Amino acid sequence: MIMTALTPQQKRVLNSIRVFQAEYPEGVPYNIFKLDLNIPEEDLTSILGYLGEEWHISR
């Protein structure tokens, strides 16, 4: 398995998931990310997809 380096935006999203995980054990709502991170929707969707593909998160 090859480890890939995460970009600063990807790290922000991953850290946000960790913060909200306790509050939303069934999964963090997408709108929470949009409000918390202030990242364009296209970028957020792409980042979440990438993190899922690389097994950093599960959907």
DALIN-V286561 format. One record per residue. RES is the residue in one small letter. PHI is phi in degrees with one decimal (none if undefined). Layout:
BEGIN
res={RES,RES}
phi={PHI,PHI}
END
This chain:
BEGIN
res={m,i,m,t,a,l,t,p,q,q,k,r,v,l,n,s,i,r,v,f,q,a,e,y,p,e,g,v,p,y,n,i,f,k,l,d,l,n,i,p,e,e,d,l,t,s,i,l,g,y,l,g,e,e,w,h,i,s,r}
phi={none,-95.5,-85.7,-107.9,-77.6,-92.5,-76.2,-56.6,-65.5,-63.4,-64.4,-61.0,-64.5,-62.1,-65.1,-63.2,-59.9,-61.7,-65.5,-86.1,-58.6,-67.1,-76.5,-126.7,-63.3,-85.8,125.7,-77.6,-61.3,-55.4,-62.6,-63.2,-62.4,-59.1,-71.7,-73.2,-94.3,54.3,-110.2,-53.2,-56.0,-61.8,-66.5,-62.4,-60.6,-63.9,-64.3,-61.7,-62.8,-63.2,-61.7,-68.9,-63.3,-89.5,64.6,-79.0,-138.1,-121.3,-103.7}
END
